[in-house]
Amino acid sequence: MSKIIYYSNGNDELCHDIDYWYQDLEDRGINSMELTEMKFDKKNCTKFCTLHQELLDGGECGAQECEEYAPANGSRGRCTFKSHTLEETKKKITITTDPDPLP
């Protein structure tokens, strides 16, 4: 099962897993943050490199074009870091540093 990816409006241009955002709360010294759940946009043909955090236009993802190329099957083919782009869902969550907030 793949990790759920979240976007924080106004706090970052990139999407990250929940562990990243909890660490971000701690690093910035804030108490809470609202996050939007993202999903893979499989209708869009544009791909995304999760290693370099860049959109891919086409043939720039391969052993000849990238030193970090890592085939998903261990031999050749699609790179482990090549992914669909993401789009927002309507699911929003609020994370807090307080594990048991009072009502």
NUFI-136924 format. One record per residue: residue number from 1; residue in three letters; y, z, x of N, C-alpha, C in turn. Coordinates in Angstrom, 2 decimals. Each point is the difference from the previous one (the first is absolute). Layout:
N
[NUM; ALA; [Y; Z; X]; [Y; Z; X]; [Y; Z; X]] ...
end
This chain:
103
[1; MET; [-1.18; 0.00; 0.85]; [1.18; 0.00; -0.85]; [1.23; 0.00; 0.89]] [2; SER; [0.97; -0.85; -0.33]; [1.21; -0.07; 0.81]; [0.98; 1.10; -0.40]] [3; LYS; [0.85; 0.35; 0.95]; [1.00; 1.03; -0.26]; [1.06; -0.53; -0.94]] [4; ILE; [0.58; 0.90; -0.79]; [1.12; -0.37; -0.85]; [1.24; 0.00; 0.87]] [5; ILE; [0.83; -1.01; -0.17]; [1.21; -0.18; 0.79]; [1.21; 0.30; -0.88]] [6; TYR; [0.99; 0.67; 0.58]; [1.20; 0.38; -0.75]; [1.26; -0.48; 0.69]] [7; TYR; [1.05; -0.19; -0.81]; [1.33; -0.37; 0.46]; [0.96; 1.08; -0.46]] [8; SER; [0.92; 0.38; 0.87]; [1.00; 0.98; -0.37]; [1.34; -0.69; -0.13]] [9; ASN; [0.52; -0.09; -1.20]; [1.26; -0.69; -0.23]; [1.12; 0.58; 0.85]] [10; GLY; [0.61; -0.85; 0.81]; [1.15; 0.40; 0.79]; [-0.32; 0.71; 1.30]] [11; ASN; [-1.23; 0.38; 0.25]; [-0.32; 0.76; 1.20]; [-0.68; -0.83; 1.08]] [12; ASP; [-0.55; -1.15; -0.35]; [-0.73; -0.79; 0.98]; [-0.17; -1.41; -0.54]] [13; GLU; [-0.03; -0.97; 0.87]; [-0.22; -1.37; -0.43]; [-1.48; -0.35; -0.08]] [14; LEU; [-0.85; 0.86; 0.56]; [-1.42; -0.29; 0.05]; [-0.78; 0.93; -0.92]] [15; CYS; [-1.23; -0.37; -0.27]; [-0.89; 0.80; -0.83]; [-1.00; 0.72; 0.89]] [16; HIS; [-0.36; 1.22; -0.42]; [-0.92; 0.81; 0.81]; [-0.94; 0.77; -0.91]] [17; ASP; [-1.05; 0.59; 0.60]; [-0.90; 0.83; -0.77]; [0.63; 1.38; -0.22]] [18; ILE; [-0.61; 0.80; -0.83]; [0.56; 1.29; -0.41]; [0.17; 0.96; 1.18]] [19; ASP; [-0.92; -0.05; 0.97]; [0.11; 0.88; 1.18]; [1.30; -0.25; 0.76]] [20; TYR; [0.37; -1.27; 0.12]; [1.26; -0.33; 0.69]; [1.18; 0.65; -0.70]] [21; TRP; [0.02; -0.07; -1.34]; [1.16; 0.53; -0.75]; [0.08; 1.52; 0.06]] [22; TYR; [-1.15; 0.69; 0.01]; [0.04; 1.46; 0.16]; [0.55; 0.36; 1.39]] [23; GLN; [-0.38; -0.75; 1.02]; [0.54; 0.24; 1.34]; [1.49; -0.30; 0.03]] [24; ASP; [0.43; -1.03; -0.72]; [1.42; -0.35; -0.07]; [0.81; 1.13; -0.65]] [25; LEU; [-0.56; 0.62; -1.06]; [0.66; 1.15; -0.61]; [0.24; 1.10; 1.02]] [26; GLU; [-1.04; 0.30; 0.76]; [0.09; 1.05; 1.00]; [0.99; -0.37; 1.11]] [27; ASP; [-0.08; -1.22; 0.50]; [0.88; -0.45; 1.09]; [1.47; 0.03; -0.40]] [28; ARG; [0.28; -0.37; -1.25]; [1.40; -0.06; -0.45]; [0.49; 1.32; -0.57]] [29; GLY; [-0.90; 0.95; -0.20]; [0.38; 1.31; -0.51]; [0.48; -0.03; -1.45]] [30; ILE; [-0.61; -0.85; -0.81]; [0.35; -0.05; -1.42]; [-1.16; 0.55; -0.82]] [31; ASN; [0.29; 0.38; -1.25]; [-1.00; 0.67; -0.83]; [-0.83; -0.92; -0.88]] [32; SER; [0.58; -1.12; -0.42]; [-0.76; -0.88; -0.89]; [0.46; -1.44; 0.14]] [33; MET; [-0.83; -0.90; -0.50]; [0.29; -1.42; 0.08]; [-0.77; -0.72; -1.10]] [34; GLU; [0.65; -0.96; -0.65]; [-0.68; -0.81; -1.00]; [-0.53; -1.27; 0.67]] [35; LEU; [-1.25; -0.32; -0.30]; [-0.66; -1.17; 0.58]; [-0.48; -0.92; -1.11]] [36; THR; [-0.03; -1.28; 0.30]; [-0.52; -1.01; -0.91]; [-1.30; -0.54; 0.55]] [37; GLU; [-1.04; -0.02; -0.80]; [-1.28; -0.55; 0.43]; [0.10; -1.52; 0.07]] [38; MET; [-0.60; -0.56; 1.03]; [0.02; -1.44; 0.20]; [-1.41; -0.55; -0.22]] [39; LYS; [-0.09; -1.31; -0.28]; [-1.30; -0.66; -0.11]; [0.08; -1.34; 0.72]] [40; PHE; [-1.16; -0.51; 0.39]; [-0.03; -1.29; 0.67]; [0.36; -1.10; -0.99]] [41; ASP; [0.88; -0.91; 0.43]; [0.41; -1.14; -0.81]; [-0.90; -1.18; 0.35]] [42; LYS; [-1.11; -0.10; -0.68]; [-0.99; -1.03; 0.33]; [0.37; -1.36; -0.57]] [43; LYS; [1.04; -0.07; -0.85]; [0.46; -1.29; -0.53]; [0.90; -0.71; 1.00]] [44; ASN; [0.62; 0.75; 0.89]; [0.92; -0.54; 0.99]; [-0.80; -0.42; 1.23]] [45; CYS; [0.22; -1.20; 0.48]; [-0.75; -0.51; 1.16]; [0.52; 0.56; 1.33]] [46; THR; [1.17; 0.61; 0.01]; [0.56; 0.55; 1.23]; [-0.85; 1.18; 0.45]] [47; LYS; [-0.31; 0.05; 1.27]; [-0.77; 1.10; 0.58]; [0.90; 0.87; 0.86]] [48; PHE; [-0.51; 1.17; 0.35]; [0.77; 0.99; 0.73]; [-0.84; 0.55; 1.14]] [49; CYS; [0.61; 0.17; 1.19]; [-0.69; 0.61; 1.14]; [0.31; 1.50; -0.02]] [50; THR; [-1.02; 0.82; -0.23]; [0.21; 1.45; -0.07]; [0.25; 0.62; 1.38]] [51; LEU; [-0.40; -0.68; 1.06]; [0.23; 0.50; 1.35]; [1.45; -0.22; 0.43]] [52; HIS; [0.49; -1.23; -0.18]; [1.36; -0.34; 0.43]; [1.04; 0.17; -1.10]] [53; GLN; [-0.47; 0.32; -1.22]; [0.88; 0.18; -1.15]; [0.88; -1.23; -0.23]] [54; GLU; [-0.64; -1.18; 0.01]; [0.72; -1.27; -0.18]; [-0.72; -0.87; -1.02]] [55; LEU; [0.79; -0.81; -0.72]; [-0.59; -1.00; -0.89]; [-0.56; -1.13; 0.84]] [56; LEU; [-1.10; -0.57; -0.45]; [-0.64; -1.11; 0.71]; [0.19; -1.28; -0.81]] [57; ASP; [0.45; -1.05; 0.65]; [0.24; -1.27; -0.69]; [-1.25; -0.87; -0.09]] [58; GLY; [-0.92; 0.17; 0.91]; [-1.18; -0.85; -0.03]; [-0.88; 0.22; 1.20]] [59; GLY; [0.09; -0.90; 1.00]; [-0.93; -0.01; 1.11]; [0.32; 0.93; 1.16]] [60; GLU; [0.94; 0.91; -0.15]; [0.34; 0.86; 1.14]; [-0.89; 1.22; 0.14]] [61; CYS; [-1.08; 0.06; -0.72]; [-0.90; 1.15; 0.08]; [-1.36; -0.46; 0.51]] [62; GLY; [-0.21; 0.17; 1.31]; [-1.27; -0.39; 0.60]; [-0.03; 0.41; 1.46]] [63; ALA; [-1.14; -0.18; 0.64]; [-0.18; 0.44; 1.39]; [0.96; -0.71; 0.95]] [64; GLN; [0.29; -1.26; -0.24]; [0.90; -0.75; 0.89]; [1.45; 0.40; -0.21]] [65; GLU; [0.36; 0.47; -1.17]; [1.39; 0.32; -0.32]; [0.35; 1.47; 0.19]] [66; CYS; [-1.00; 0.88; 0.02]; [0.28; 1.44; 0.01]; [-0.98; 0.75; 0.91]] [67; GLU; [0.53; 0.75; 0.95]; [-0.85; 0.76; 0.92]; [-0.77; 1.13; -0.70]] [68; GLU; [0.54; 0.50; -1.12]; [-0.62; 1.12; -0.72]; [-0.97; -0.46; -1.08]] [69; TYR; [-0.23; -1.31; -0.11]; [-0.91; -0.55; -1.00]; [-1.34; 0.75; 0.06]] [70; ALA; [-0.47; 0.47; -1.15]; [-1.27; 0.73; -0.08]; [-0.75; -0.48; -1.24]] [71; PRO; [-1.02; -0.84; 0.18]; [-0.72; -0.54; -1.16]; [-0.65; 1.10; -0.84]] [72; ALA; [0.14; -0.11; -1.29]; [-0.51; 1.01; -0.92]; [-1.51; 0.14; 0.07]] [73; ASN; [-0.71; -1.07; 0.30]; [-1.46; 0.05; 0.06]; [-0.51; 0.26; 1.42]] [74; GLY; [0.92; 0.21; 0.97]; [-0.39; 0.29; 1.37]; [-0.30; -1.23; 0.84]] [75; SER; [0.04; -1.18; -0.61]; [-0.35; -1.22; 0.72]; [1.15; -1.00; 0.00]] [76; ARG; [0.34; -0.51; -1.16]; [1.11; -0.94; -0.17]; [0.35; -0.07; -1.47]] [77; GLY; [1.08; -0.65; -0.30]; [0.43; -0.12; -1.39]; [1.27; 0.79; -0.27]] [78; ARG; [0.14; 0.46; -1.23]; [1.21; 0.70; -0.43]; [0.23; 1.24; 0.85]] [79; CYS; [1.24; 0.19; 0.40]; [0.38; 1.17; 0.80]; [0.01; 1.27; -0.86]] [80; THR; [-0.39; 1.10; 0.59]; [0.00; 1.30; -0.67]; [1.39; 0.35; -0.52]] [81; PHE; [1.03; -0.42; 0.70]; [1.37; 0.37; -0.34]; [0.65; -0.93; -1.03]] [82; LYS; [-0.67; -1.09; -0.35]; [0.56; -0.96; -0.96]; [-0.27; 0.48; -1.43]] [83; SER; [1.04; 0.10; -0.79]; [-0.12; 0.56; -1.33]; [0.85; -0.77; -1.00]] [84; HIS; [-0.24; 0.24; -1.28]; [0.89; -0.53; -1.04]; [1.32; 0.75; 0.06]] [85; THR; [1.05; -0.61; -0.52]; [1.26; 0.72; -0.15]; [-0.17; 1.02; -1.13]] [86; LEU; [0.96; 0.89; -0.14]; [-0.07; 1.06; -1.01]; [1.07; -0.20; -1.06]] [87; GLU; [-0.29; 0.52; -1.20]; [1.00; 0.03; -1.06]; [-0.04; 1.37; -0.68]] [88; GLU; [1.13; 0.38; -0.57]; [0.10; 1.32; -0.65]; [-0.83; 0.05; -1.27]] [89; THR; [-0.52; 1.19; -0.27]; [-0.61; 0.27; -1.30]; [0.98; 0.89; -0.76]] [90; LYS; [-0.35; 0.40; -1.19]; [0.85; 0.90; -0.77]; [-0.33; 1.46; 0.26]] [91; LYS; [-0.99; 0.25; 0.86]; [-0.44; 1.36; 0.29]; [0.92; 0.64; 1.04]] [92; LYS; [0.57; 1.13; -0.36]; [0.87; 0.75; 0.90]; [-0.56; 1.42; 0.14]] [93; ILE; [0.11; 0.56; 1.21]; [-0.42; 1.38; 0.22]; [1.12; 0.70; 0.77]] [94; THR; [0.04; 1.30; -0.11]; [0.92; 0.80; 0.78]; [-0.83; 0.91; 0.88]] [95; ILE; [0.26; -0.05; 1.31]; [-0.70; 0.89; 0.93]; [0.98; 1.08; 0.44]] [96; THR; [-0.52; 1.19; 0.25]; [0.83; 1.12; 0.41]; [-0.63; 0.71; 1.19]] [97; THR; [0.83; 0.76; 0.71]; [-0.52; 0.81; 1.11]; [-0.57; 1.31; -0.50]] [98; ASP; [0.35; 0.39; -1.23]; [-0.48; 1.24; -0.60]; [-1.32; -0.29; -0.70]] [99; PRO; [-1.13; 0.54; 0.49]; [-1.30; -0.32; -0.60]; [-0.17; 0.55; -1.41]] [100; ASP; [0.76; 1.04; -0.39]; [-0.14; 0.60; -1.33]; [1.40; 0.30; -0.56]] [101; PRO; [0.75; -1.05; -0.42]; [1.35; 0.24; -0.50]; [-0.01; 0.79; -1.30]] [102; LEU; [0.97; 0.88; -0.17]; [0.13; 0.79; -1.23]; [0.60; -0.86; -1.09]] [103; PRO; [-0.43; 0.22; -1.26]; [0.53; -0.81; -1.11]; [1.44; 0.31; -0.30]] 
end
